Each structure stands twice: as structure tokens, then as C-alpha cells.
Amino acid sequence: MMTAPNVDADRALKTKHRALWASGDYPAVAAELIPALGPELVQACGVRAGQLVLDVAAGSGNAAIPAAELGAVVTASDLTPELFDAGRRIAAERGVQLEWAEADAEALPFADNSFDVVMSCVGAMFAPHHQAAADELVRVARTGGTIGMINWTPQGFIGNLFATMKPYAPPPPPGAGPAPLWGDENHVRALFGDRVADLTMRRQTVRLDHSPTPAEFREYWKRNYGPTIAAYNFNADDADRVAALDADFLAFLQHWDRGEAGASYWDAEYLLVTATKR
């Protein structure tokens, strides 16, 4: 049980996380860079009409909305409800309805064994305390239900993006795990333990081809992606540090560019995880 100071510290941490993901334009990132990942996760989870589905750290509904389109009864939950406006607009455009619920992935406000499918598309991996998030994913799934995730890998593009920003980023809070660890098979296996069966994990890639040059892609991340914005804000009072971050970020993007002049693209590796709750 957390003491009062720990409760206060956790509340402050979650307030920072909410502000981080509310900054920039994450719905644009989801829609423009990785629109295929939500439908892929829904398919991997075998979502069917009539099922009760929870999308954890759903953002603007990249996976939740495709699940609703199949006729599932969907709850999209996220710590950052500022993202729901875009999600509601997209859902309305597609003619589907779902519930939007503010919720911490480490303390979900849902009863045990509530959902047929519990899923998260590059979302719950960013909760700072990995075991707490894994415990909640398992808890709210019904026995025999499906748990599914897509997580960026440490070795892939996003894992290396975070490694590039790390020297410039605010220090992580005590006990926080690096988000890309959720893309490591052994880490996932340890988090879920013997509470799941039929655990399958497959590494795949998604192509990011939104910007024609590395320099333009760097500016895209600086405008839209909360963690990148946070790194730049943390160094805003030191012009030399900002310049160094700019240079390192550009070098990273140039190194990972798999395209050609004026037609850049980057392949981002992720781990597709599915399991059945015992």
C-alpha cells in the first residue's frame, strides 16, 4: 500500500505524463505515421462483433475505433483525455460509437475479469511502472480472454530515437522502466509470468514515409511528439544544448534513412504480442 508521500509523488508523475502526451499533436502522429498498427492489433486479437473490448492508453483510438467498426463494444481509456476530442471526431466520421474513459494504465477503474479483449497499441508501454501496467492488463481481462499489444523494440527506430534523446531528456523518476523494454521478448515474458497462456511474440516493421528528408522529419517530431517536445523544452535555456540535440537528432535520422534523396523513409520495428489469460 502506498504511503501519502508516495501517492502524492505518483499523482505528480502522472500529471507530468498527461501534460507530455497532451503537448504537440499525437493524434496526427498516429494518423499520419502508424495508421496501420491499430487495425493490425485488432486483427491479431481476433476481435469480433459483440465482444467487450478495452483499449488501454488508447490515445485518439488508433486501435479502439477499428475494433468498434467490427461491432465490438469498445472502451477507449487513456491518462490523457485531451486526445479524446480527435478520437471522437474520427469515430463520428466513421459512423461508430465507443466509450471514452480517463484512466491510468497502472490503476484501471474497471472490475476484474471485465473484458473479452484487452489491448494496447504503443500505449501502455509508456506507463512508467511496467509490472503495475502488466498486472492491470491481466486483471481486467476475463479468464480465457485475449491480451494484445504492439510495443516498439529497443533495437528498432523508436528505441534508438529514445536513446538519441536520452542524454537531453529530463531524468526518469525513480523506479520507472524504459518504455522500449516492452519490446523485448524476455521482459514481456517476465512481466506476464504464468498468468497467461499461448503467449506469441513476433517482430515486424512499419514504414514511416511522411517526410521527404531527414531534416523535415526532425521538425515533424519536434512539432508533434510529446517526448521530443519535452526534451527540447528541458534544454530550452541552453542554446548550445539545443544545437547539440538538433545535430544528434539529424545524424540519427540520416543514419536510419532507408530511402534516397528527397524520398526518405524509416522502418520502425515493433513487437506484436498476443496471449490468453489463464
Residue, then its C-alpha position, 0 to 999 in steps of 0.5 A: m500500500m502506498t504511503a501519502p508521500n508516495v501517492d502524492a509523488d505518483r499523482a505528480l508523475k502522472t500529471k507530468h505524463r498527461a501534460l507530455w502526451a497532451s503537448g504537440d499533436y499525437p493524434a496526427v502522429a498516429a494518423e499520419l505515421i502508424p495508421a496501420l498498427g491499430p487495425e493490425l492489433v485488432q486483427a491479431c486479437g481476433v476481435r469480433a462483433g459483440q465482444l467487450v473490448l478495452d483499449v488501454a492508453a488508447g490515445s485518439g483510438n488508433a486501435a479502439i475505433p477499428a475494433a468498434e467498426l467490427g461491432a465490438v463494444v469498445t472502451a477507449s481509456d487513456l491518462t490523457p483525455e485531451l486526445f479524446d476530442a480527435g478520437r471522437r471526431i474520427a469515430a463520428e466520421r466513421g459512423v461508430q460509437l465507443e466509450w471514452a474513459e480517463a484512466d491510468a494504465e497502472a490503476l484501471p477503474f474497471a472490475d476484474n475479469s471485465f473484458d473479452v479483449v484487452m489491448s494496447c497499441v504503443g500505449a501502455m508501454f509508456a506507463p512508467h511502472h511496467q509490472a503495475a501496467a502488466d498486472e492491470l492488463v491481466r486483471v481486467a481481462r476475463t479468464g480465457g480472454t485475449i491480451g494484445m499489444i504492439n510495443w516498439t523494440p529497443q533495437g528498432f527506430i523508436g528505441n534508438l530515437f529514445a536513446t538519441m534523446k536520452p542524454y537531453a531528456p529530463p531524468p526518469p523518476p525513480g523506479a520507472g522502466p524504459a518504455p522500449l523494454w516492452g519490446d523485448e521478448n524476455h521482459v514481456r515474458a517476465l512481466f506476464g509470468d504464468r498468468v497467461a497462456d499461448l503467449t506469441m511474440r513476433r517482430q515486424t516493421v512499419r514504414l514511416d514515409h511522411s517526410p521527404t528528408p531527414a531534416e523535415f522529419r526532425e521538425y515533424w517530431k519536434r512539432n508533434y511528439g510529446p517526448t521530443i517536445a519535452a526534451y527540447n523544452f528541458n534544454a530550452d535555456d541552453a542554446d548550445r544544448v539545443a544545437a547539440l540535440d538538433a545535430d544528434f537528432l539529424a545524424f540519427l535520422q540520416h543514419w536510419d534513412r532507408g530511402e534516397a534523396g528527397a524520398s526518405y523513409w524509416d522502418a520502425e520495428y515493433l513487437l506484436v504480442t498476443a496471449t490468453k489469460r489463464 
